[in-house]
Amino acid sequence: MVSAEAIRRARASFQARGYAELPPLLDRHALAYAVHHYEALARSSRGGFYRDEPSPHDREHDSILAKDRWALDNDPLGLFLAERIATVVSRVTGVAARPGFVKAAWYTAGSKLPPHRDQVQNLWSISLTLVPPSPGAGAAWPLRLISAPAHNPLARTHTANLTASVVFFAGRDFLHWRPCCLRGGEHALVLLLHFVRADFPAFRCSIHLAAPSANPDGLVHDCAAQPRPRRLGAIDTDADVADADASVLDGSDTPDAFPPSTRCDAKADAWLGSLHDVDVREVGVRGGATDALGRGASAQRYLLYSPCVVGLEGPSYCLGQFNNQLHMLWHAMAVARAMQRTLVLPPFLWMANQSANEQRWFRASHFLDVCALRRRQPVVELEDFVEAVRLQTGGVLSRYAHPPYLLGGAGATAFNGEFFKTRGLRFRAPRVASPFDEMQQSTSGRGIQGYAPFEGTGFWAAAALHLDRQQAELAELAEHDPPTTFHTGDADVRLVDLLTHHATELQQWSPLAAEHPQLRGHPPPSEMNRAASPTHEAPDALVLDFAPAYNFNLDCFAFDAELEAIQRAVVFRPALHALALAAREEMLPGSERYLAIHLRRDGYEHYCAGGGLARYGRRRFGVAITPSMCFPSITQAIEAIHTALRRHSLSRVLLATNSIDAVELATLHAAAAVVRWQPPPTMPPEWVPHIELILCAMADAFVGTLPSTYTATVLAQRDARGWGRNTSAFFGALNFWHSRPGRW
């Protein structure tokens, strides 16, 4: 908490001397998280830190490079903090400020910071010491400042020997350094946050899709340097200063105030470490795959899918919620990778409860770490894709595909492309039936015959090989049938015959494509993908008005290697991890061990007893579901909690539930030492369930509701964190993995 009085003192010091010592900018929870994060990165060979190595060709290297220092530039956590601390900088300087550059510096024995002045992106600097040298060093490792010679020789030269943990100064006006050197066994961790004026020249870019002949990368950025138009103006009044009296990481900033950045470097090498779930992958910008000509295999080819069914319960109402959509994303990533296409990420839906009428949509980057996704394969958010297509073709794509099971009139009011049309896309041709018979989400397995490893790879690689020809044949058939017949779902004999032929063809080619990866070539350009304008070519976009399935092995949660790799890549954005860790420290200080439970309620009994579960043959994830698994009684829930507490030698319980039954909640609290996270009023409500999910993934043990996709997501996150499966269980199935040590 930075008080108004602290801001006034810092402002007076800065105006008089050019520097100021600031109070702590991070509360203890955020500080603990930052220290844990950066120390894990610095100690990891995969963490992204690099060593400041002087060049023998640079005779002045000692004046620019720190000695024996390891550094990490512009990492997401540092940028996340800098964006929030920029408000404090603006209040102290009286000038609107924004982040210019961020560096995390890890100093070890023998390290020193030579005298230097900062570069142009570092008009104002904050040196935030996260970890001071070890106590054996005696006094703190000071930051020394000496002001540059003034034009007036009689002007006063300011010098300072600052030992505060947070120092704010004009980095270009002072020669500054830290004395040599840290002693053996000592280390220090410092976060260097640099800021510029809000109107500092920046590059503003527009995005458009290039024709294949013009650019093999697909997306083209036209950039021009220009000042940022937004300006806060001078800050003179006490009321303005008092606005700074807010915590940096208390959730009071709305998401729109600091939208997540989705710009990544070539390897999307972002946000790694022990608190992150993703392995580093040595892939290029386009995913590493190339064709025989050396071109990016996914260049100019995209996969779009609808994350829900629109039209069955109203013209724009979407059936599906976040974790269902997250599981669809797992499948879509694998499909796009097998077809060598760039995946277009749809937005995510949020509803206040299961039966809410209001549905709100958010970009994928509002919840997920898009850079982590790009580390695995090429992805672009739907909003950016639509903007680019509008610039190139006026938002026109070729056509979209509906599921083949619509033949015969089923679901005639759905699958009309509304999800895409309401987001600014249009289609030149009517919809066409999809030939993909393996396209329904499978959370119940495939009966007695499970999916074999890489079965999905073979099917979708075969689909990529035959896609253009099959779509051309379907389009030709559609042109000869009246739209009133072809597009109402009536079972046309010729259409059924053609789809059957296509499906058989794909089944025949699937084992060949799986066994011989070299068959996955670049399909020939399709005449279907040419826009009406002869000078602009529409992108090769396969648009599915449903969510494709990949044939993952989901039975008994025995996730195959492909699915596990994707689950490690699909992680929440850094802000959610930071808030989850702070929430844990608030509820269970000192890293207290705990059991997390997910108790699914809010109308779920109707799903369990009615047609919802019956639709899947009363099986989920290959397991025959009993009533106690799906909707346990309060007595059964308490028995499961007590068993799990004894089994794992725990005493505290974190409850994640959507129950609104006051009697039930009071009974649970009376039966065990239960805590629930109470989000602050300023917390974006759409983030709340995901922060609770991360808290469940962090827990020392977990009991969930087996049919729920929320529980399945928790399990995937726990797998990625390295928890053994024997630390997790389900209501009605407490011994699911208990007898299996280690990973299982």
HELIX and SHEET records of a PDB file:
HELIX    1   1 ALA A    4  ARG A   17  1                                  14    
HELIX    2   2 ARG A   28  ARG A   43  1                                  16    
HELIX    3   3 HIS A   61  SER A   63  5                                   3    
HELIX    4   4 PRO A   76  THR A   93  1                                  18    
HELIX    5   5 PRO A  135  ALA A  137  5                                   3    
HELIX    6   6 ASP A  238  ALA A  242  1                                   5    
HELIX    7   7 PRO A  255  ALA A  257  5                                   3    
HELIX    8   8 PHE A  322  ALA A  338  1                                  17    
HELIX    9   9 ALA A  364  HIS A  366  5                                   3    
HELIX   10  10 VAL A  370  ARG A  376  1                                   7    
HELIX   11  11 LEU A  382  THR A  393  1                                  12    
HELIX   12  12 PRO A  404  LEU A  406  5                                   3    
HELIX   13  13 GLU A  418  LYS A  421  1                                   4    
HELIX   14  14 GLU A  455  HIS A  480  1                                  26    
HELIX   15  15 PRO A  483  PHE A  486  1                                   4    
HELIX   16  16 VAL A  493  GLU A  515  1                                  23    
HELIX   17  17 PRO A  517  LEU A  519  5                                   3    
HELIX   18  18 GLU A  527  ASN A  529  5                                   3    
HELIX   19  19 ASP A  555  PHE A  557  5                                   3    
HELIX   20  20 ALA A  561  ALA A  569  1                                   9    
HELIX   21  21 PRO A  574  MET A  587  1                                  14    
HELIX   22  22 TYR A  604  ALA A  609  1                                   6    
HELIX   23  23 GLY A  611  ALA A  614  1                                   4    
HELIX   24  24 PRO A  627  CYS A  630  1                                   4    
HELIX   25  25 ILE A  634  HIS A  648  1                                  15    
HELIX   26  26 ALA A  662  ALA A  671  1                                  10    
HELIX   27  27 PRO A  685  TRP A  687  5                                   3    
HELIX   28  28 VAL A  688  MET A  698  1                                  11    
HELIX   29  29 THR A  709  ARG A  721  1                                  13    
HELIX   30  30 ARG A  725  THR A  727  5                                   3    
SHEET    1   A 7 TYR A  19  GLU A  21  0                                        
SHEET    2   A 7 VAL A 166  PHE A 169 -1                                        
SHEET    3   A 7 TRP A 124  VAL A 131 -1                                        
SHEET    4   A 7 ALA A 188  ARG A 197 -1                                        
SHEET    5   A 7 ALA A  97  HIS A 116 -1                                        
SHEET    6   A 7 LYS A  67  ASP A  73 -1                                        
SHEET    7   A 7 TYR A  50  ARG A  51 -1                                        
SHEET    1   B 8 TYR A  19  GLU A  21  0                                        
SHEET    2   B 8 VAL A 166  PHE A 169 -1                                        
SHEET    3   B 8 TRP A 124  VAL A 131 -1                                        
SHEET    4   B 8 ALA A 188  ARG A 197 -1                                        
SHEET    5   B 8 ALA A  97  HIS A 116 -1                                        
SHEET    6   B 8 PHE A 174  ARG A 178 -1                                        
SHEET    7   B 8 LEU A 143  SER A 147 -1                                        
SHEET    8   B 8 THR A 159  LEU A 162 -1                                        
SHEET    1   C 2 ALA A 202  LEU A 209  0                                        
SHEET    2   C 2 LEU A 219  GLN A 226 -1                                        
SHEET    1   D 4 VAL A 379  GLU A 381  0                                        
SHEET    2   D 4 THR A 342  LEU A 345  1                                        
SHEET    3   D 4 ARG A 301  TYR A 305  1                                        
SHEET    4   D 4 ASP A 540  LEU A 544  1                                        
SHEET    1   E 2 VAL A 309  GLY A 311  0                                        
SHEET    2   E 2 GLY A 314  LEU A 319 -1                                        
SHEET    1   F 2 PHE A 348  TRP A 350  0                                        
SHEET    2   F 2 ARG A 360  PHE A 362 -1                                        
SHEET    1   G 2 VAL A 396  LEU A 397  0                                        
SHEET    2   G 2 ARG A 426  PHE A 427  1                                        
SHEET    1   H 2 ALA A 401  HIS A 402  0                                        
SHEET    2   H 2 VAL A 432  ALA A 433  1                                        
SHEET    1   I 5 ALA A 673  VAL A 675  0                                        
SHEET    2   I 5 ARG A 652  THR A 657  1                                        
SHEET    3   I 5 LEU A 595  LEU A 599  1                                        
SHEET    4   I 5 ALA A 701  GLY A 704  1                                        
SHEET    5   I 5 SER A 728  PHE A 730  1                                        
SHEET    1   J 2 ARG A 619  ARG A 620  0                                        
SHEET    2   J 2 VAL A 623  ALA A 624 -1                                        
END                                                                             
